[in-house]
Amino acid sequence: MPWPEGHIYLRNVTEKEHKELKSLLYPNRMGAQPQTIVLEGVAGVGKTTLAMKAMLHWAEGFLFQQKFSYVFFISCHKVKEVKDTTFAGLLSWDWPDSQPPFDELMSHPERLLFVIDGFEEMDMPSNLDASPPCTDWFQRLPVHRILFYLLRKDLVPGATLLITTKEYRTKDLKRLLLDPCFVQISGFTEGDREEYFIRYFGDQNKAKKILRWVRKNENLFYFCSAPMVCWAVCSCLKRQMARSPCFQLSTQTTTSLYVYFFSSLFAKAEVSLSAQSWPEQWIALCSVAAEGMWFWNFTFAKEDLKHRRLEASLIDTLLSLNILRKVSDCDGCVTFTHQSFQVFLGAMFYALGGTKGSMGSPAKHEEMKVLLTDALADINFYWNQMTLFFFGLLKRNLAGELEATLRCKVSRRITDELLEWAEELGSYDIVFNRFEFLHFFECLYETQEENFVRQILSPLLEADLDIFGNLQLQLRKNSSVRFLSLGDNDLSGTEEKSLQGPSTVSTSSLKELSLEKCQLSAAVYRGLASCLTSTQRTTRLCLGFNPLQDDGVRLLCSSLTHPECALERLVLWFCQLRAPSCKYLSDALLENKSLTHLNLRRNSLGDEGVKLLCEALSRPDCRLQNLDLSGCSLTAGSCQELANALRHNHNMKILDLGSNDVRDDGVMHLCEALKDPSCALNTLGLEKCNLMPACCQHLSSVLGSSKSLVHLNLLQNDLEPSGVGILWKALKKSTCKLQKLGISLNGILLNADKRAMVDSRMVVRLALMALHSAQGDAKSEMAKSSVVMNAVPLLKHLVLKTKDTRPYLDTGVVYINEGQHVTHGMLWKARLISGLSVDASAISHMASVDFTFNKERNNLTKEGAKRLHGHFPEMTYRSERMHANMCVNMDGTGGDDAE
């Protein structure tokens, strides 16, 4: 291919390149000889060139003379149109003599090298995987099947394969090939691109300035790994700088560069077309490009161009301008010099006037909607680039440029059609269908049309972003975003200023910000502190699972004491905090009047940290209402400090101390505070706190007297039947206000007689009563359970959890809320988790109840689901992922609070 005028050659074939070629096909460090090598990379980076050089150097005697006797080059775009042939016939196509020496080829397969170029052009049916092996060189088959057997090493097991492909077909090859070695062909390295720009512009300072701008444009910089794109970008920028002394790089987008590239080329080109023909010819050319993108066709025969009525003069001009090039091994065929040219023209097709789609039917605007919806749910680079160009063409001055220089007619309805498409997304589950929001936002930025962006985003309520460490988000004036979550992104390289935002951020509507699991650095916390004191709107901040440490807390607390800070909820779980952090937080709480929720779970605060924290908590004017200290290495000593604080602080409503070594002594201290009539605590979490039956006496006393406690979590504590019995007596008292109780049945249900459970068709609607006495007869106790709701009129929620009850319950039927007596009670939500089976026959007797069903843990069956829906059409079903978060619901900070 003749390179365009002004192109810079960085290097020719060198000794280094010979070494690179040798390394492809000679033994690796482990001594193993790779027999299948795949050269993968984006368009235009030199995959085919490298493969052909390997073949050429073999023919000239420079390389591989001792290894290969025969080398065959198979072009996929050349053979894909062939319907049926034989493998022997395929090898005979370009053979100089009458026919190849098949006997020799078959007897020494290890001396054969097959270069298979352009695998992405082959369509491999999915059902080929199940086809039996084929070893017959003379069996007539479709060409794609022959290539399949060649790639799978059925036809020539000992041969070496050298395959080139674009990266989006790599996954298909991995499925086909046996022990392949993949080699990434990256084209121009970053150093090569810098050298190219410096040599093209001649002025090193100017070249580096331009290159810095290109680097900021990730898509464009990625494209510049192809030498042809480097030339296109440099030539376009050089022309614009020469034409306009006031030219500003900052106003340029990827789309604008491609528009000016095409317009500058055609401004000087002489094409013998009438003024009336230009719009039709551009639509024809762009429709060829668009249809090719739909069918992954990058090589076009004479018939394709003739069918679209493309005139020879335009094709000749495109060839002379290096937009198109001839395909050497396909007579009369052309292809775009770089695939990005085809992608750009394909996008341009949907911006031009006319109603006919690229494939004839459906109409263009319907085809456009399908393209956008599919492309924005697809990770394919070229589809993404096509949508970027399409949105970029909405920029007003670009439409004018296209009409002035290329004599195109841009559709006047394109903006309205895009807004219609955006409205239709409401019926499309964009989150569930992996809608690429980040790319969508990139496309919107490409338009540079603020009013249009505001219109198209107005119905958007939720977005899920993977930002891969690039945090360039600024909340501009009048932003309607209320909740922003950047969780699970690596933001370790984020600069402080990225989170500070512009001066107008004070008018932002952002209320909730989640940066969970983002590997944030200390510098970011400074930016966050500044943001919290300037927005006056952000009320919730989650920094969980970041290495915040004590220094990070110190920086954050500087903003908490600021009078303009409006933060109400702060989540710092698993942030590597220790006791010093509690001192900073305590000092902040003494001055802060807005913070009501603080989550410190899974930090090694210890008793010392809680003591420091209680300096603020014990103050009557401390506004904190919800404190999570679960998993913070606490003992009974912390409970004593907290109990003292609760006596003086009447604002604290929720306290979670789960997963701490609280033991019975700790519960005793807490119960003393709970008996105080002025204590306002309504939720206490004591899950997995090493509690024994002795603590139930203290709890029982509180349950009978406390006017505030309504939620109590005692899951994963070995309270034994005796302890449960004590609690049960308290629950039956009319003075008991408890509405929600979590308790483990481990060691209780398992003590029941297995036969009794099966024979009596056990009712577990309230296992607390059924098994409150270890000495009682299980069968007779269960018989009493039908009156349980009358006994406990206020208990609305019961969470039953067992470790392993399947050996006992799977053989029988578990009834929940069976019988008419229960329907008069107030128990309206029950959950069975971790192994309690629910059978379809139990459903017909259920009272109104909201269940969380897990299809892997409940043998509900299809019939059971139908009956359940018939009884409770408003029943809610939740996924496995949500289920884990909703099981306990005792700490007031998470889970499902549907009531």
ZIURZI-V292618 format. One record per pair of residues at least 24 apart in sequence whose ideal C-beta (glycine too) atoms are under 8 Angstrom apart, sorted by the first residue. I is the first residue (numbers start at 0). J is the second residue. If there is no record, write none. Layout:
BEGIN
i->[I:I]
j->[J:J]
END
This chain:
BEGIN
i->[0:0:1:2:2:3:3:3:3:5:5:5:5:6:6:7:7:7:7:9:9:9:9:9:9:12:16:17:17:17:19:20:20:20:20:20:21:23:23:23:24:24:24:24:24:24:25:27:33:33:33:34:34:34:34:34:34:35:35:35:35:35:35:35:35:35:36:36:36:36:36:36:36:37:37:37:37:37:37:37:37:37:37:38:38:38:38:38:38:39:39:39:39:39:39:39:39:39:40:40:40:40:40:40:41:41:41:41:41:41:41:41:41:42:42:42:42:42:43:43:43:43:43:43:43:43:44:44:44:44:44:44:45:45:45:46:46:46:47:47:47:49:49:50:50:50:50:51:51:53:53:54:57:63:66:66:67:67:67:67:68:68:68:69:69:69:69:69:70:70:70:70:71:71:71:71:72:72:73:73:73:73:73:74:74:74:74:75:75:75:75:75:75:75:75:76:76:76:76:76:76:76:77:77:78:78:79:79:79:79:79:81:82:82:83:83:83:83:84:84:84:84:85:85:85:85:85:85:86:86:86:86:86:86:86:87:87:89:89:101:105:108:108:108:108:109:109:109:111:111:111:111:112:112:112:112:113:113:113:113:113:113:114:114:114:115:115:115:115:115:115:115:116:116:117:117:118:118:118:118:118:118:119:119:119:119:119:120:120:120:120:121:123:123:123:128:147:150:150:151:151:151:152:166:167:167:167:185:186:186:186:187:187:187:187:187:192:192:192:192:195:195:195:196:196:199:199:199:199:200:200:208:209:209:212:212:212:216:216:217:218:218:218:218:219:219:222:222:225:225:227:227:227:228:228:231:231:231:231:232:232:234:234:235:235:235:238:239:252:252:252:252:253:253:253:253:254:254:254:254:254:254:254:254:254:255:255:255:257:257:257:258:258:258:258:259:261:261:261:262:262:262:262:262:263:264:264:265:265:265:265:266:268:268:268:269:270:270:270:271:272:272:272:274:276:277:277:277:278:278:278:278:278:279:280:280:280:281:281:281:281:281:282:282:282:282:283:283:283:284:284:284:284:285:285:285:285:285:286:286:288:288:288:288:288:288:288:288:289:289:289:289:289:289:290:290:291:291:292:292:292:292:292:292:293:293:297:297:297:297:298:298:298:298:298:299:299:299:300:300:300:301:301:304:338:339:342:342:342:342:343:345:346:346:346:346:346:346:347:347:347:347:349:349:350:350:350:350:350:350:350:351:351:351:351:352:352:352:352:353:364:364:367:367:368:368:368:371:371:372:372:372:375:375:375:375:375:376:376:376:376:376:377:378:383:383:386:386:387:387:387:387:389:390:390:390:390:391:391:391:393:393:393:393:394:394:394:394:395:414:417:417:418:418:421:421:422:424:425:430:430:434:436:436:436:437:437:437:440:464:466:468:468:470:470:471:472:473:473:473:474:474:474:474:475:475:475:476:476:476:477:477:478:478:478:479:480:480:480:481:481:481:481:482:482:482:482:483:483:483:483:484:484:484:484:485:485:485:486:486:486:486:486:486:487:487:487:488:488:489:489:490:490:490:490:490:491:491:491:491:492:493:493:493:493:494:494:495:495:495:495:496:497:497:498:498:498:498:498:499:499:499:499:500:500:504:504:504:505:505:505:507:507:508:509:509:509:510:510:510:510:511:511:511:511:511:512:512:512:512:513:513:514:514:514:514:515:515:515:515:515:515:516:516:516:517:518:518:519:519:519:519:521:521:521:524:524:524:525:527:527:527:528:528:528:528:529:531:531:531:531:531:531:532:532:532:532:533:534:535:535:536:537:537:538:538:538:538:538:539:539:539:539:540:540:540:540:541:542:542:542:542:543:543:543:543:543:543:544:544:544:545:546:546:547:547:547:547:548:548:548:548:549:549:549:549:549:552:552:552:552:552:553:553:556:556:556:556:559:559:559:559:559:560:560:560:560:564:564:565:566:566:566:567:567:567:567:568:568:568:568:568:569:569:569:569:570:571:571:571:571:572:572:572:572:572:572:573:573:573:574:575:576:576:576:576:577:577:577:577:577:578:578:578:578:578:580:580:581:581:581:581:581:582:584:584:585:585:585:585:585:585:586:588:588:588:588:588:589:589:589:589:591:592:593:594:594:595:595:595:595:596:596:596:596:597:597:597:597:598:598:599:599:599:599:600:600:600:600:600:600:601:601:601:602:602:603:603:604:604:604:604:605:605:605:606:606:606:606:606:609:609:609:609:610:610:613:613:613:613:616:616:616:616:617:617:617:617:618:618:619:619:619:621:621:622:623:623:623:624:624:624:624:625:625:625:625:626:626:626:626:627:627:627:627:628:628:628:628:629:629:629:629:629:629:629:629:630:630:630:631:632:632:633:633:633:633:634:634:634:634:634:635:635:635:635:635:635:637:637:638:638:638:638:638:639:639:641:641:641:642:642:642:642:643:645:645:645:645:645:645:646:646:646:646:649:649:649:650:651:651:652:652:652:652:652:653:653:653:653:653:653:653:654:654:654:654:655:655:655:655:655:655:655:655:656:656:656:656:657:657:657:657:657:657:657:658:658:658:659:660:660:661:661:661:661:662:662:662:662:662:663:663:663:663:663:666:666:666:666:667:667:670:670:670:670:673:673:673:673:674:674:674:674:676:678:678:679:680:680:681:681:681:681:682:682:682:682:682:682:682:683:683:683:683:684:684:684:684:684:685:685:685:685:686:686:686:686:686:686:686:686:687:687:687:688:689:690:690:690:691:691:691:691:691:692:692:692:692:692:693:694:694:695:695:695:695:695:696:698:698:699:699:699:699:700:702:702:702:702:702:702:703:703:703:703:704:705:706:707:708:708:709:709:709:709:710:710:710:710:710:710:711:711:711:711:711:712:712:712:712:712:712:713:713:713:713:714:714:714:714:714:714:714:715:715:716:717:717:717:718:718:719:719:719:720:720:720:720:720:720:720:721:723:723:723:723:724:724:724:726:727:727:727:730:730:730:730:731:731:735:735:736:737:737:738:738:738:738:739:739:739:739:739:739:739:740:740:740:740:740:741:741:741:741:741:742:742:742:742:743:743:743:744:744:744:744:744:745:745:745:748:748:748:748:749:749:750:751:751:752:752:753:753:755:756:756:756:757:757:760:760:760:761:761:761:761:761:762:762:762:762:763:763:763:763:763:763:764:764:764:764:764:764:764:764:765:765:765:765:766:767:785:785:785:785:786:787:787:788:788:788:788:788:788:789:789:789:791:791:792:792:793:794:794:795:795:795:795:795:796:796:796:796:796:797:797:797:797:798:798:798:798:798:798:798:799:799:799:799:799:800:800:800:801:801:801:802:802:803:804:804:805:805:808:808:808:809:809:812:812:812:813:813:813:814:814:815:815:815:815:816:816:816:816:817:817:817:818:821:822:822:828:828:830:830:831:832:832:832:837:838:839:839:842:842:842:843:845:845:847:849:849:849:850:851:851:851:851:851:851:852:852:853:853:855]
j->[324:336:321:230:321:230:234:320:321:199:230:233:234:226:230:195:198:199:230:187:191:194:195:198:226:52:52:56:61:62:49:49:52:53:56:62:62:53:161:182:53:63:66:112:159:161:66:180:159:178:180:152:157:158:159:160:178:152:159:160:162:176:177:178:179:180:159:160:161:162:179:180:182:162:163:164:169:172:176:179:180:181:182:161:162:163:164:182:184:163:164:165:166:169:181:182:183:184:165:166:183:184:185:186:165:166:186:221:222:224:225:338:380:165:225:337:338:339:186:225:226:227:228:337:338:339:184:185:186:187:224:225:184:186:226:163:164:184:116:117:163:163:184:114:116:161:163:114:116:114:161:114:112:112:110:112:110:111:112:159:107:110:111:99:104:110:111:112:111:112:113:114:111:112:113:114:114:116:113:114:115:116:146:116:117:328:329:115:116:117:118:119:120:121:146:117:120:297:298:326:329:332:328:329:142:146:120:121:122:142:143:142:141:142:139:140:141:142:139:140:142:145:136:137:138:139:140:145:136:137:138:145:148:149:154:136:137:142:145:136:136:155:156:157:158:157:158:159:155:157:158:159:158:159:160:161:149:155:158:159:160:161:161:162:163:146:149:150:160:161:162:163:162:163:163:164:162:163:164:168:171:172:164:165:167:168:295:295:296:297:298:146:147:171:175:174:175:175:176:175:176:177:177:380:379:380:381:224:224:225:226:223:224:225:226:229:220:223:224:229:226:229:233:229:233:229:230:233:237:233:237:248:236:248:248:249:251:252:253:469:253:384:387:441:253:256:253:339:337:339:321:336:337:337:339:256:257:260:337:256:260:260:263:259:260:263:263:263:391:394:445:447:387:388:391:445:343:387:388:390:391:392:394:397:445:391:394:397:339:343:388:392:397:400:401:400:322:343:405:400:401:403:404:405:404:320:322:316:320:404:405:404:316:319:320:316:312:313:316:312:310:312:313:406:310:405:406:407:351:352:406:407:408:308:309:310:313:347:351:405:406:407:348:351:352:353:307:308:309:309:313:317:344:344:345:347:348:351:348:357:335:341:342:343:344:345:347:348:344:345:346:348:349:357:357:358:341:345:341:342:345:381:382:385:357:358:334:335:338:341:326:329:332:333:334:332:333:334:329:331:332:331:332:333:381:384:381:384:385:388:388:385:385:386:387:388:389:392:388:392:401:407:389:413:389:392:393:398:409:410:413:407:408:409:410:408:409:410:411:410:412:416:416:420:416:420:423:417:420:420:424:427:434:435:438:439:442:429:432:433:434:435:435:435:435:438:438:442:438:441:442:445:442:442:443:445:446:442:445:446:417:446:448:451:445:446:447:448:448:451:451:455:454:455:455:458:458:458:458:461:463:463:462:463:464:464:465:466:464:488:490:492:493:497:498:497:497:500:501:504:500:504:507:509:501:503:507:503:506:507:506:508:507:508:509:508:507:508:509:508:509:510:511:509:510:511:513:509:511:512:513:511:512:513:515:513:514:517:513:514:515:516:517:541:515:516:517:516:517:517:518:514:517:518:519:523:517:518:519:520:520:519:520:522:523:522:526:522:523:525:526:526:523:526:523:526:527:529:530:526:529:530:533:530:533:530:533:534:533:534:535:534:536:536:534:536:537:536:537:538:539:537:538:539:540:541:537:539:540:541:540:541:540:541:542:545:541:542:543:544:545:570:543:544:545:545:545:546:545:546:547:551:550:551:554:551:554:555:554:554:555:558:554:555:557:558:558:555:558:559:561:564:566:558:561:563:564:563:565:563:565:565:565:566:565:566:567:568:593:566:567:568:570:566:568:569:570:570:569:570:571:574:570:571:572:573:574:598:572:573:574:574:574:575:571:574:575:576:574:575:576:580:576:577:579:580:583:576:579:580:583:584:580:583:583:584:586:587:587:588:590:591:594:586:587:590:591:591:593:593:591:593:594:593:594:595:596:594:595:596:597:598:594:596:597:598:598:597:598:599:602:598:599:600:601:602:627:600:601:602:602:602:602:603:604:608:602:603:604:605:608:604:605:607:608:611:604:608:607:608:609:611:612:611:612:615:611:612:613:614:615:616:615:615:616:621:622:623:614:615:618:621:622:622:622:622:623:622:623:624:625:623:624:625:892:623:625:626:627:627:892:626:627:628:631:627:628:629:630:631:655:629:630:631:630:631:631:632:628:631:632:633:631:632:633:633:634:636:637:640:633:637:640:641:637:640:640:641:643:644:641:644:648:651:643:644:647:648:647:648:647:648:649:648:650:650:648:650:651:650:651:652:653:652:653:891:892:651:653:654:655:655:684:890:892:654:655:656:659:655:656:657:658:659:684:686:890:657:658:659:659:659:660:659:660:661:665:659:660:661:662:665:660:661:662:664:665:668:661:665:664:665:666:668:669:665:668:668:669:672:668:669:671:672:672:669:672:673:675:678:680:672:675:677:678:677:678:679:679:679:680:679:680:681:682:891:680:681:682:684:890:891:892:680:682:683:684:682:683:684:712:889:890:891:892:683:684:685:688:684:685:686:687:688:712:890:686:687:688:688:688:689:685:688:689:690:688:689:690:691:694:690:691:693:694:697:690:694:697:698:694:697:697:698:700:701:701:705:707:708:700:701:704:705:706:705:707:707:707:708:707:708:709:710:708:709:710:711:889:890:891:708:710:711:712:712:887:889:890:891:711:712:713:716:712:713:714:715:716:741:887:889:714:715:716:716:716:716:717:718:716:717:718:719:722:718:719:721:722:725:722:718:722:721:722:723:725:726:725:726:729:725:726:728:729:729:726:729:730:732:735:737:729:732:734:735:734:736:736:736:736:737:736:737:738:739:737:738:739:740:889:891:737:739:740:741:889:740:741:798:887:889:890:740:741:742:743:741:742:743:798:800:887:889:743:800:743:743:745:746:742:743:746:747:773:746:747:750:770:771:772:773:773:747:767:770:771:771:772:773:767:767:768:771:767:790:791:794:790:791:791:793:793:793:794:793:794:795:796:794:795:796:797:798:888:889:767:794:796:797:798:798:800:887:888:889:767:798:799:800:800:801:802:770:799:800:801:804:800:801:802:801:804:807:808:804:807:777:777:807:777:778:807:810:781:807:808:811:810:811:811:812:814:808:811:812:813:814:814:815:817:818:799:813:814:815:831:835:788:814:815:816:817:821:826:829:791:794:797:826:799:797:817:818:820:821:820:821:824:820:821:823:824:825:826:820:823:824:824:826:824:825:825:825:826:825:826:827:828:898:826:828:829:888:898:826:828:829:830:829:830:832:886:887:888:889:829:830:831:832:835:832:833:886:833:834:835:833:834:834:834:835:834:836:834:835:836:836:858:838:840:841:837:838:841:841:844:841:845:848:850:844:845:846:848:841:844:845:844:846:846:847:897:898:885:886:857:856:882:886:863:863:863:866:866:867:870:870:870:871:871:874:875:897:874:875:877:882:885:886:895:876:877:879:882:879]
END
